[in-house]
């Protein structure tokens, strides 16, 4: 049963290279089941396969986009923290300068 070229083990995985499906000889001609091998079916199967193969790439791209967004947000937060620290330092220096000026004027 497991000889090459059977349904279980086709010679090739490419639907274009496989033998076309033929109607069963046990069914009478003109029965309800039709011949399924049309170019539309093969094309849709090919497109589905291509889309399935591209899913990991799309997921990786989305993951990288999310990571870049996170890194950007982290960088922005770090800049805000640094700016606030510098502002506090500048305010302290300004208060010291005012105090020194006031002391110099009073004496």
Biopython code that builds the backbone (N, CA, C, O; Angstrom):
import numpy as np
from Bio.PDB.StructureBuilder import StructureBuilder

atoms = [
    (1, "UNK", "N", (0.813, -1.207, 0.000)),
    (1, "UNK", "CA", (0.000, 0.000, 0.000)),
    (1, "UNK", "C", (0.848, 1.259, 0.000)),
    (1, "UNK", "O", (0.406, 2.284, -0.517)),
    (2, "UNK", "N", (2.038, 1.221, 0.555)),
    (2, "UNK", "CA", (2.857, 2.413, 0.645)),
    (2, "UNK", "C", (3.862, 2.513, -0.496)),
    (2, "UNK", "O", (4.983, 2.977, -0.285)),
    (3, "UNK", "N", (3.490, 2.094, -1.682)),
    (3, "UNK", "CA", (4.391, 2.221, -2.818)),
    (3, "UNK", "C", (4.373, 3.647, -3.312)),
    (3, "UNK", "O", (3.339, 4.310, -3.232)),
    (4, "UNK", "N", (5.514, 4.148, -3.834)),
    (4, "UNK", "CA", (5.545, 5.532, -4.320)),
    (4, "UNK", "C", (4.540, 5.747, -5.444)),
    (4, "UNK", "O", (4.352, 4.881, -6.299)),
    (5, "UNK", "N", (3.911, 6.886, -5.433)),
    (5, "UNK", "CA", (2.962, 7.221, -6.482)),
    (5, "UNK", "C", (1.530, 6.961, -6.083)),
    (5, "UNK", "O", (0.631, 7.118, -6.908)),
    (6, "UNK", "N", (1.281, 6.563, -4.831)),
    (6, "UNK", "CA", (-0.093, 6.352, -4.374)),
    (6, "UNK", "C", (-0.597, 7.621, -3.704)),
    (6, "UNK", "O", (0.114, 8.624, -3.633)),
    (7, "UNK", "N", (-1.821, 7.567, -3.218)),
    (7, "UNK", "CA", (-2.384, 8.738, -2.544)),
    (7, "UNK", "C", (-1.592, 9.027, -1.275)),
    (7, "UNK", "O", (-1.337, 10.186, -0.949)),
    (8, "UNK", "N", (-1.199, 7.963, -0.553)),
    (8, "UNK", "CA", (-0.449, 8.161, 0.689)),
    (8, "UNK", "C", (0.929, 8.745, 0.436)),
    (8, "UNK", "O", (1.405, 9.575, 1.210)),
    (9, "UNK", "N", (1.583, 8.312, -0.661)),
    (9, "UNK", "CA", (2.932, 8.775, -0.952)),
    (9, "UNK", "C", (3.026, 9.197, -2.414)),
    (9, "UNK", "O", (3.496, 8.421, -3.246)),
    (10, "UNK", "N", (2.590, 10.409, -2.742)),
    (10, "UNK", "CA", (2.665, 10.843, -4.144)),
    (10, "UNK", "C", (4.114, 11.030, -4.575)),
    (10, "UNK", "O", (4.997, 11.273, -3.752)),
    (11, "UNK", "N", (4.338, 10.913, -5.870)),
    (11, "UNK", "CA", (5.689, 11.107, -6.390)),
    (11, "UNK", "C", (6.160, 12.539, -6.167)),
    (11, "UNK", "O", (7.347, 12.776, -5.945)),
    (12, "UNK", "N", (5.244, 13.484, -6.224)),
    (12, "UNK", "CA", (5.596, 14.893, -6.036)),
    (12, "UNK", "C", (4.523, 15.576, -5.200)),
    (12, "UNK", "O", (3.366, 15.155, -5.203)),
    (13, "UNK", "N", (4.899, 16.615, -4.493)),
    (13, "UNK", "CA", (3.932, 17.380, -3.695)),
    (13, "UNK", "C", (3.327, 18.519, -4.517)),
    (13, "UNK", "O", (2.336, 19.119, -4.103)),
    (14, "UNK", "N", (3.904, 18.817, -5.656)),
    (14, "UNK", "CA", (3.428, 19.920, -6.486)),
    (14, "UNK", "C", (2.136, 19.524, -7.192)),
    (14, "UNK", "O", (2.149, 18.583, -7.985)),
    (15, "UNK", "N", (1.013, 20.213, -6.931)),
    (15, "UNK", "CA", (-0.255, 19.836, -7.551)),
    (15, "UNK", "C", (-0.217, 19.938, -9.076)),
    (15, "UNK", "O", (-0.935, 19.209, -9.760)),
    (16, "UNK", "N", (0.612, 20.836, -9.614)),
    (16, "UNK", "CA", (0.671, 20.995, -11.065)),
    (16, "UNK", "C", (1.275, 19.766, -11.739)),
    (16, "UNK", "O", (0.931, 19.446, -12.877)),
    (17, "UNK", "N", (2.185, 19.072, -11.031)),
    (17, "UNK", "CA", (2.877, 17.923, -11.617)),
    (17, "UNK", "C", (2.178, 16.602, -11.331)),
    (17, "UNK", "O", (2.556, 15.574, -11.894)),
    (18, "UNK", "N", (1.165, 16.607, -10.469)),
    (18, "UNK", "CA", (0.459, 15.373, -10.155)),
    (18, "UNK", "C", (-0.486, 15.014, -11.283)),
    (18, "UNK", "O", (-0.919, 15.872, -12.052)),
    (19, "UNK", "N", (-0.799, 13.733, -11.369)),
    (19, "UNK", "CA", (-1.740, 13.272, -12.393)),
    (19, "UNK", "C", (-3.116, 13.837, -12.076)),
    (19, "UNK", "O", (-3.512, 13.896, -10.912)),
    (20, "UNK", "N", (-3.849, 14.252, -13.108)),
    (20, "UNK", "CA", (-5.178, 14.810, -12.845)),
    (20, "UNK", "C", (-6.113, 13.738, -12.298)),
    (20, "UNK", "O", (-5.993, 12.554, -12.611)),
    (21, "UNK", "N", (-7.059, 14.202, -11.461)),
    (21, "UNK", "CA", (-8.018, 13.263, -10.890)),
    (21, "UNK", "C", (-8.994, 12.836, -11.973)),
    (21, "UNK", "O", (-9.470, 13.666, -12.748)),
    (22, "UNK", "N", (-9.287, 11.567, -12.027)),
    (22, "UNK", "CA", (-10.220, 11.034, -13.029)),
    (22, "UNK", "C", (-11.482, 10.579, -12.317)),
    (22, "UNK", "O", (-11.426, 10.169, -11.158)),
    (23, "UNK", "N", (-12.613, 10.648, -12.994)),
    (23, "UNK", "CA", (-13.845, 10.179, -12.347)),
    (23, "UNK", "C", (-13.755, 8.681, -12.062)),
    (23, "UNK", "O", (-13.135, 7.920, -12.806)),
    (24, "UNK", "N", (-14.383, 8.292, -10.980)),
    (24, "UNK", "CA", (-14.353, 6.893, -10.560)),
    (24, "UNK", "C", (-15.067, 6.016, -11.579)),
    (24, "UNK", "O", (-16.084, 6.419, -12.144)),
    (25, "UNK", "N", (-14.537, 4.812, -11.816)),
    (25, "UNK", "CA", (-15.172, 3.893, -12.769)),
    (25, "UNK", "C", (-16.370, 3.213, -12.134)),
    (25, "UNK", "O", (-17.212, 2.670, -12.850)),
    (26, "UNK", "N", (-16.473, 3.225, -10.801)),
    (26, "UNK", "CA", (-17.597, 2.571, -10.136)),
    (26, "UNK", "C", (-18.854, 3.443, -10.170)),
    (26, "UNK", "O", (-19.960, 2.932, -9.996)),
    (27, "UNK", "N", (-18.699, 4.747, -10.392)),
    (27, "UNK", "CA", (-19.858, 5.634, -10.453)),
    (27, "UNK", "C", (-20.367, 5.705, -11.890)),
    (27, "UNK", "O", (-19.579, 5.674, -12.835)),
    (28, "UNK", "N", (-21.657, 5.798, -12.047)),
    (28, "UNK", "CA", (-22.205, 5.924, -13.405)),
    (28, "UNK", "C", (-21.873, 7.290, -13.992)),
    (28, "UNK", "O", (-21.726, 8.264, -13.254)),
    (29, "UNK", "N", (-21.755, 7.366, -15.291)),
    (29, "UNK", "CA", (-21.467, 8.641, -15.956)),
    (29, "UNK", "C", (-22.613, 9.598, -15.702)),
    (29, "UNK", "O", (-23.779, 9.204, -15.725)),
    (30, "UNK", "N", (-22.277, 10.869, -15.455)),
    (30, "UNK", "CA", (-23.313, 11.874, -15.203)),
    (30, "UNK", "C", (-23.808, 11.850, -13.768)),
    (30, "UNK", "O", (-24.890, 12.367, -13.491)),
    (31, "UNK", "N", (-23.059, 11.272, -12.854)),
    (31, "UNK", "CA", (-23.481, 11.253, -11.455)),
    (31, "UNK", "C", (-23.302, 12.647, -10.852)),
    (31, "UNK", "O", (-22.824, 13.563, -11.522)),
    (32, "UNK", "N", (-23.681, 12.799, -9.604)),
    (32, "UNK", "CA", (-23.669, 14.108, -8.958)),
    (32, "UNK", "C", (-22.254, 14.641, -8.761)),
    (32, "UNK", "O", (-22.063, 15.857, -8.751)),
    (33, "UNK", "N", (-21.244, 13.763, -8.602)),
    (33, "UNK", "CA", (-19.880, 14.245, -8.392)),
    (33, "UNK", "C", (-19.254, 14.597, -9.722)),
    (33, "UNK", "O", (-19.369, 13.857, -10.699)),
    (34, "UNK", "N", (-18.585, 15.744, -9.745)),
    (34, "UNK", "CA", (-17.954, 16.196, -10.982)),
    (34, "UNK", "C", (-16.455, 16.024, -10.889)),
    (34, "UNK", "O", (-15.917, 15.766, -9.812)),
    (35, "UNK", "N", (-15.774, 16.167, -12.024)),
    (35, "UNK", "CA", (-14.321, 16.128, -12.049)),
    (35, "UNK", "C", (-13.810, 17.378, -11.343)),
    (35, "UNK", "O", (-14.164, 18.493, -11.724)),
    (36, "UNK", "N", (-12.985, 17.202, -10.323)),
    (36, "UNK", "CA", (-12.586, 18.307, -9.461)),
    (36, "UNK", "C", (-11.387, 19.065, -10.016)),
    (36, "UNK", "O", (-11.141, 20.192, -9.586)),
    (37, "UNK", "N", (-10.640, 18.503, -10.939)),
    (37, "UNK", "CA", (-9.408, 19.146, -11.401)),
    (37, "UNK", "C", (-9.720, 20.247, -12.397)),
    (37, "UNK", "O", (-9.851, 20.007, -13.597)),
    (38, "UNK", "N", (-9.834, 21.451, -11.877)),
    (38, "UNK", "CA", (-9.964, 22.633, -12.724)),
    (38, "UNK", "C", (-8.812, 23.550, -12.373)),
    (38, "UNK", "O", (-8.230, 23.439, -11.294)),
    (39, "UNK", "N", (-8.484, 24.445, -13.268)),
    (39, "UNK", "CA", (-7.354, 25.341, -12.991)),
    (39, "UNK", "C", (-7.669, 26.237, -11.799)),
    (39, "UNK", "O", (-6.765, 26.601, -11.047)),
    (40, "UNK", "N", (-8.937, 26.598, -11.617)),
    (40, "UNK", "CA", (-9.313, 27.438, -10.477)),
    (40, "UNK", "C", (-9.010, 26.771, -9.150)),
    (40, "UNK", "O", (-8.516, 27.407, -8.219)),
    (41, "UNK", "N", (-9.315, 25.467, -9.071)),
    (41, "UNK", "CA", (-9.051, 24.731, -7.831)),
    (41, "UNK", "C", (-7.553, 24.655, -7.574)),
    (41, "UNK", "O", (-7.110, 24.847, -6.442)),
    (42, "UNK", "N", (-6.773, 24.380, -8.606)),
    (42, "UNK", "CA", (-5.321, 24.315, -8.440)),
    (42, "UNK", "C", (-4.759, 25.672, -8.051)),
    (42, "UNK", "O", (-3.897, 25.770, -7.177)),
    (43, "UNK", "N", (-5.255, 26.725, -8.712)),
    (43, "UNK", "CA", (-4.769, 28.071, -8.382)),
    (43, "UNK", "C", (-5.091, 28.438, -6.942)),
    (43, "UNK", "O", (-4.247, 28.988, -6.234)),
    (44, "UNK", "N", (-6.321, 28.132, -6.504)),
    (44, "UNK", "CA", (-6.675, 28.478, -5.130)),
    (44, "UNK", "C", (-5.843, 27.664, -4.151)),
    (44, "UNK", "O", (-5.447, 28.167, -3.099)),
    (45, "UNK", "N", (-5.574, 26.384, -4.501)),
    (45, "UNK", "CA", (-4.742, 25.555, -3.632)),
    (45, "UNK", "C", (-3.331, 26.125, -3.568)),
    (45, "UNK", "O", (-2.723, 26.173, -2.498)),
    (46, "UNK", "N", (-2.809, 26.560, -4.719)),
    (46, "UNK", "CA", (-1.472, 27.140, -4.754)),
    (46, "UNK", "C", (-1.426, 28.423, -3.926)),
    (46, "UNK", "O", (-0.488, 28.633, -3.157)),
    (47, "UNK", "N", (-2.435, 29.279, -4.079)),
    (47, "UNK", "CA", (-2.463, 30.540, -3.332)),
    (47, "UNK", "C", (-2.550, 30.282, -1.842)),
    (47, "UNK", "O", (-1.891, 30.953, -1.048)),
    (48, "UNK", "N", (-3.370, 29.302, -1.461)),
    (48, "UNK", "CA", (-3.501, 28.975, -0.044)),
    (48, "UNK", "C", (-2.161, 28.508, 0.499)),
    (48, "UNK", "O", (-1.757, 28.906, 1.592)),
    (49, "UNK", "N", (-1.474, 27.669, -0.256)),
    (49, "UNK", "CA", (-0.184, 27.162, 0.177)),
    (49, "UNK", "C", (0.806, 28.310, 0.304)),
    (49, "UNK", "O", (1.553, 28.375, 1.281)),
    (50, "UNK", "N", (0.823, 29.218, -0.672)),
    (50, "UNK", "CA", (1.735, 30.357, -0.624)),
    (50, "UNK", "C", (1.434, 31.225, 0.585)),
    (50, "UNK", "O", (2.343, 31.666, 1.289)),
    (51, "UNK", "N", (0.143, 31.467, 0.821)),
    (51, "UNK", "CA", (-0.240, 32.271, 1.991)),
    (51, "UNK", "C", (0.185, 31.589, 3.279)),
    (51, "UNK", "O", (0.667, 32.247, 4.201)),
    (52, "UNK", "N", (0.010, 30.276, 3.351)),
    (52, "UNK", "CA", (0.407, 29.534, 4.550)),
    (52, "UNK", "C", (1.915, 29.636, 4.765)),
    (52, "UNK", "O", (2.378, 29.748, 5.900)),
    (53, "UNK", "N", (2.678, 29.596, 3.676)),
    (53, "UNK", "CA", (4.124, 29.681, 3.803)),
    (53, "UNK", "C", (4.564, 31.073, 4.231)),
    (53, "UNK", "O", (5.614, 31.227, 4.855)),
    (54, "UNK", "N", (3.771, 32.089, 3.902)),
    (54, "UNK", "CA", (4.141, 33.462, 4.243)),
    (54, "UNK", "C", (3.683, 33.872, 5.640)),
    (54, "UNK", "O", (4.071, 34.935, 6.123)),
    (55, "UNK", "N", (2.869, 33.054, 6.293)),
    (55, "UNK", "CA", (2.374, 33.409, 7.630)),
    (55, "UNK", "C", (3.507, 33.609, 8.631)),
    (55, "UNK", "O", (3.497, 34.617, 9.338)),
    (56, "UNK", "N", (4.497, 32.694, 8.733)),
    (56, "UNK", "CA", (5.573, 32.943, 9.705)),
    (56, "UNK", "C", (6.344, 34.227, 9.419)),
    (56, "UNK", "O", (6.766, 34.925, 10.341)),
    (57, "UNK", "N", (6.525, 34.534, 8.137)),
    (57, "UNK", "CA", (7.220, 35.778, 7.783)),
    (57, "UNK", "C", (6.416, 36.984, 8.237)),
    (57, "UNK", "O", (6.975, 37.939, 8.777)),
    (58, "UNK", "N", (5.104, 36.945, 8.019)),
    (58, "UNK", "CA", (4.248, 38.055, 8.443)),
    (58, "UNK", "C", (4.237, 38.179, 9.963)),
    (58, "UNK", "O", (4.246, 39.288, 10.499)),
    (59, "UNK", "N", (4.219, 37.043, 10.657)),
    (59, "UNK", "CA", (4.248, 37.080, 12.122)),
    (59, "UNK", "C", (5.572, 37.645, 12.620)),
    (59, "UNK", "O", (5.597, 38.427, 13.571)),
    (60, "UNK", "N", (6.670, 37.254, 11.983)),
    (60, "UNK", "CA", (7.979, 37.774, 12.383)),
    (60, "UNK", "C", (8.046, 39.279, 12.143)),
    (60, "UNK", "O", (8.594, 40.023, 12.957)),
    (61, "UNK", "N", (7.479, 39.722, 11.011)),
    (61, "UNK", "CA", (7.481, 41.151, 10.705)),
    (61, "UNK", "C", (6.662, 41.918, 11.738)),
    (61, "UNK", "O", (7.078, 42.985, 12.189)),
    (62, "UNK", "N", (5.496, 41.380, 12.117)),
    (62, "UNK", "CA", (4.653, 42.034, 13.118)),
    (62, "UNK", "C", (5.355, 42.067, 14.476)),
    (62, "UNK", "O", (5.274, 43.056, 15.205)),
    (63, "UNK", "N", (6.048, 40.965, 14.804)),
    (63, "UNK", "CA", (6.772, 40.906, 16.080)),
    (63, "UNK", "C", (7.887, 41.949, 16.111)),
    (63, "UNK", "O", (8.066, 42.648, 17.109)),
    (64, "UNK", "N", (8.636, 42.049, 15.006)),
    (64, "UNK", "CA", (9.723, 43.032, 14.946)),
    (64, "UNK", "C", (9.167, 44.456, 15.023)),
    (64, "UNK", "O", (9.754, 45.321, 15.672)),
    (65, "UNK", "N", (8.035, 44.693, 14.358)),
    (65, "UNK", "CA", (7.410, 46.021, 14.407)),
    (65, "UNK", "C", (7.023, 46.359, 15.848)),
    (65, "UNK", "O", (7.232, 47.482, 16.307)),
    (66, "UNK", "N", (6.461, 45.381, 16.553)),
    (66, "UNK", "CA", (6.061, 45.600, 17.947)),
    (66, "UNK", "C", (7.277, 45.868, 18.829)),
    (66, "UNK", "O", (7.243, 46.759, 19.678)),
    (67, "UNK", "N", (8.348, 45.103, 18.632)),
    (67, "UNK", "CA", (9.571, 45.307, 19.412)),
    (67, "UNK", "C", (10.165, 46.698, 19.147)),
    (67, "UNK", "O", (10.590, 47.380, 20.080)),
    (68, "UNK", "N", (10.191, 47.114, 17.883)),
    (68, "UNK", "CA", (10.709, 48.445, 17.552)),
    (68, "UNK", "C", (9.867, 49.531, 18.210)),
    (68, "UNK", "O", (10.396, 50.535, 18.686)),
    (69, "UNK", "N", (8.542, 49.320, 18.233)),
    (69, "UNK", "CA", (7.654, 50.292, 18.876)),
    (69, "UNK", "C", (7.948, 50.359, 20.382)),
    (69, "UNK", "O", (7.984, 51.441, 20.968)),
    (70, "UNK", "N", (8.156, 49.190, 20.996)),
    (70, "UNK", "CA", (8.473, 49.159, 22.425)),
    (70, "UNK", "C", (9.791, 49.879, 22.710)),
    (70, "UNK", "O", (9.887, 50.656, 23.660)),
    (71, "UNK", "N", (10.801, 49.618, 21.886)),
    (71, "UNK", "CA", (12.110, 50.255, 22.081)),
    (71, "UNK", "C", (11.993, 51.759, 21.912)),
    (71, "UNK", "O", (12.605, 52.524, 22.657)),
    (72, "UNK", "N", (11.199, 52.184, 20.923)),
    (72, "UNK", "CA", (10.985, 53.615, 20.695)),
    (72, "UNK", "C", (10.309, 54.262, 21.907)),
    (72, "UNK", "O", (10.702, 55.343, 22.344)),
    (73, "UNK", "N", (9.291, 53.587, 22.443)),
    (73, "UNK", "CA", (8.595, 54.118, 23.622)),
    (73, "UNK", "C", (9.544, 54.183, 24.817)),
    (73, "UNK", "O", (9.510, 55.140, 25.590)),
    (74, "UNK", "N", (10.394, 53.157, 24.966)),
    (74, "UNK", "CA", (11.358, 53.146, 26.077)),
    (74, "UNK", "C", (12.355, 54.292, 25.939)),
    (74, "UNK", "O", (12.688, 54.960, 26.917)),
    (75, "UNK", "N", (12.834, 54.514, 24.695)),
    (75, "UNK", "CA", (13.769, 55.622, 24.446)),
    (75, "UNK", "C", (13.120, 56.959, 24.783)),
    (75, "UNK", "O", (13.742, 57.827, 25.395)),
    (76, "UNK", "N", (11.857, 57.114, 24.375)),
    (76, "UNK", "CA", (11.130, 58.360, 24.647)),
    (76, "UNK", "C", (10.994, 58.570, 26.162)),
    (76, "UNK", "O", (11.199, 59.677, 26.659)),
    (77, "UNK", "N", (10.649, 57.510, 26.884)),
    (77, "UNK", "CA", (10.512, 57.621, 28.343)),
    (77, "UNK", "C", (11.842, 58.002, 28.977)),
    (77, "UNK", "O", (11.875, 58.817, 29.899)),
    (78, "UNK", "N", (12.933, 57.427, 28.499)),
    (78, "UNK", "CA", (14.261, 57.746, 29.034)),
    (78, "UNK", "C", (14.596, 59.214, 28.783)),
    (78, "UNK", "O", (15.155, 59.886, 29.650)),
    (79, "UNK", "N", (14.250, 59.712, 27.583)),
    (79, "UNK", "CA", (14.504, 61.131, 27.274)),
    (79, "UNK", "C", (13.710, 62.036, 28.199)),
    (79, "UNK", "O", (14.225, 63.056, 28.660)),
    (80, "UNK", "N", (12.452, 61.674, 28.480)),
    (80, "UNK", "CA", (11.610, 62.482, 29.368)),
    (80, "UNK", "C", (12.214, 62.513, 30.774)),
    (80, "UNK", "O", (12.285, 63.573, 31.396)),
    (81, "UNK", "N", (12.648, 61.359, 31.270)),
    (81, "UNK", "CA", (13.245, 61.288, 32.605)),
    (81, "UNK", "C", (14.506, 62.143, 32.668)),
    (81, "UNK", "O", (14.709, 62.887, 33.628)),
    (82, "UNK", "N", (15.351, 62.037, 31.645)),
    (82, "UNK", "CA", (16.587, 62.827, 31.604)),
    (82, "UNK", "C", (16.277, 64.323, 31.564)),
    (82, "UNK", "O", (16.930, 65.113, 32.245)),
    (83, "UNK", "N", (15.279, 64.709, 30.766)),
    (83, "UNK", "CA", (14.912, 66.125, 30.661)),
    (83, "UNK", "C", (14.410, 66.655, 32.001)),
    (83, "UNK", "O", (14.748, 67.774, 32.388)),
    (84, "UNK", "N", (13.600, 65.859, 32.720)),
    (84, "UNK", "CA", (13.106, 66.310, 34.029)),
    (84, "UNK", "C", (14.248, 66.463, 35.026)),
    (84, "UNK", "O", (14.288, 67.412, 35.810)),
    (85, "UNK", "N", (15.185, 65.500, 34.980)),
    (85, "UNK", "CA", (16.339, 65.579, 35.886)),
    (85, "UNK", "C", (17.135, 66.851, 35.602)),
    (85, "UNK", "O", (17.526, 67.558, 36.531)),
    (86, "UNK", "N", (17.376, 67.145, 34.326)),
    (86, "UNK", "CA", (18.136, 68.350, 33.959)),
    (86, "UNK", "C", (17.374, 69.606, 34.346)),
    (86, "UNK", "O", (17.980, 70.600, 34.746)),
    (87, "UNK", "N", (16.047, 69.573, 34.231)),
    (87, "UNK", "CA", (15.250, 70.733, 34.611)),
    (87, "UNK", "C", (15.363, 70.992, 36.107)),
    (87, "UNK", "O", (15.529, 72.136, 36.531)),
    (88, "UNK", "N", (15.272, 69.923, 36.917)),
    (88, "UNK", "CA", (15.424, 70.096, 38.373)),
    (88, "UNK", "C", (16.797, 70.648, 38.721)),
    (88, "UNK", "O", (16.927, 71.515, 39.585)),
    (89, "UNK", "N", (17.822, 70.138, 38.041)),
    (89, "UNK", "CA", (19.186, 70.621, 38.285)),
    (89, "UNK", "C", (19.299, 72.106, 37.936)),
    (89, "UNK", "O", (19.917, 72.879, 38.668)),
    (90, "UNK", "N", (18.690, 72.498, 36.797)),
    (90, "UNK", "CA", (18.733, 73.910, 36.384)),
    (90, "UNK", "C", (17.974, 74.790, 37.374)),
    (90, "UNK", "O", (18.407, 75.902, 37.677)),
    (91, "UNK", "N", (16.837, 74.292, 37.881)),
    (91, "UNK", "CA", (16.073, 75.074, 38.865)),
    (91, "UNK", "C", (16.869, 75.254, 40.162)),
    (91, "UNK", "O", (16.859, 76.332, 40.757)),
    (92, "UNK", "N", (17.560, 74.185, 40.597)),
    (92, "UNK", "CA", (18.403, 74.302, 41.802)),
    (92, "UNK", "C", (19.522, 75.324, 41.595)),
    (92, "UNK", "O", (19.810, 76.126, 42.483)),
    (93, "UNK", "N", (20.147, 75.288, 40.421)),
    (93, "UNK", "CA", (21.227, 76.240, 40.118)),
    (93, "UNK", "C", (20.672, 77.666, 40.092)),
    (93, "UNK", "O", (21.319, 78.602, 40.561)),
    (94, "UNK", "N", (19.475, 77.818, 39.541)),
    (94, "UNK", "CA", (18.847, 79.138, 39.479)),
    (94, "UNK", "C", (18.563, 79.658, 40.891)),
    (94, "UNK", "O", (18.804, 80.829, 41.182)),
    (95, "UNK", "N", (18.045, 78.781, 41.777)),
    (95, "UNK", "CA", (17.778, 79.197, 43.168)),
    (95, "UNK", "C", (19.075, 79.593, 43.884)),
    (95, "UNK", "O", (19.111, 80.576, 44.623)),
    (96, "UNK", "N", (20.132, 78.818, 43.656)),
    (96, "UNK", "CA", (21.429, 79.148, 44.277)),
    (96, "UNK", "C", (21.938, 80.504, 43.788)),
    (96, "UNK", "O", (22.452, 81.305, 44.568)),
    (97, "UNK", "N", (21.788, 80.746, 42.496)),
    (97, "UNK", "CA", (22.259, 82.019, 41.928)),
    (97, "UNK", "C", (21.459, 83.186, 42.502)),
    (97, "UNK", "O", (22.031, 84.225, 42.832)),
    (98, "UNK", "N", (20.139, 83.023, 42.623)),
    (98, "UNK", "CA", (19.307, 84.085, 43.202)),
    (98, "UNK", "C", (19.695, 84.368, 44.644)),
    (98, "UNK", "O", (19.794, 85.518, 45.072)),
    (99, "UNK", "N", (19.910, 83.284, 45.379)),
    (99, "UNK", "CA", (20.297, 83.427, 46.785)),
    (99, "UNK", "C", (21.639, 84.150, 46.901)),
    (99, "UNK", "O", (21.826, 85.032, 47.739)),
    (100, "UNK", "N", (22.569, 83.742, 46.025)),
    (100, "UNK", "CA", (23.901, 84.384, 46.058)),
    (100, "UNK", "C", (23.773, 85.858, 45.699)),
    (100, "UNK", "O", (24.443, 86.697, 46.301)),
    (101, "UNK", "N", (22.933, 86.183, 44.739)),
    (101, "UNK", "CA", (22.732, 87.584, 44.325)),
    (101, "UNK", "C", (22.096, 88.367, 45.485)),
    (101, "UNK", "O", (22.498, 89.490, 45.789)),
    (102, "UNK", "N", (21.106, 87.754, 46.114)),
    (102, "UNK", "CA", (20.434, 88.434, 47.238)),
    (102, "UNK", "C", (21.419, 88.674, 48.379)),
    (102, "UNK", "O", (21.394, 89.728, 49.014)),
    (103, "UNK", "N", (22.270, 87.711, 48.632)),
    (103, "UNK", "CA", (23.269, 87.871, 49.700)),
    (103, "UNK", "C", (24.255, 88.986, 49.334)),
    (103, "UNK", "O", (24.664, 89.766, 50.194)),
    (104, "UNK", "N", (24.630, 89.055, 48.061)),
    (104, "UNK", "CA", (25.597, 90.068, 47.633)),
    (104, "UNK", "C", (24.970, 91.462, 47.713)),
    (104, "UNK", "O", (25.647, 92.422, 48.080)),
    (105, "UNK", "N", (23.691, 91.579, 47.373)),
    (105, "UNK", "CA", (23.013, 92.886, 47.418)),
    (105, "UNK", "C", (22.826, 93.336, 48.857)),
    (105, "UNK", "O", (22.966, 94.521, 49.156)),
    (106, "UNK", "N", (22.515, 92.414, 49.744)),
    (106, "UNK", "CA", (22.242, 92.777, 51.156)),
    (106, "UNK", "C", (23.522, 93.234, 51.866)),
    (106, "UNK", "O", (23.449, 94.080, 52.758)),
    (107, "UNK", "N", (24.653, 92.716, 51.508)),
    (107, "UNK", "CA", (25.871, 93.092, 52.241)),
    (107, "UNK", "C", (26.595, 94.171, 51.576)),
    (107, "UNK", "O", (27.640, 94.604, 52.062)),
]
sb = StructureBuilder()
sb.init_structure("model")
sb.init_model(0)
sb.init_chain("A")
sb.init_seg("    ")
for serial, (resi, resn, name, xyz) in enumerate(atoms, 1):
    if name == "N":
        sb.init_residue(resn, " ", resi, " ")
    sb.init_atom(name, np.array(xyz, "f"), 0.0, 1.0, " ", f" {name:<3s}", serial, name[0])
structure = sb.get_structure()
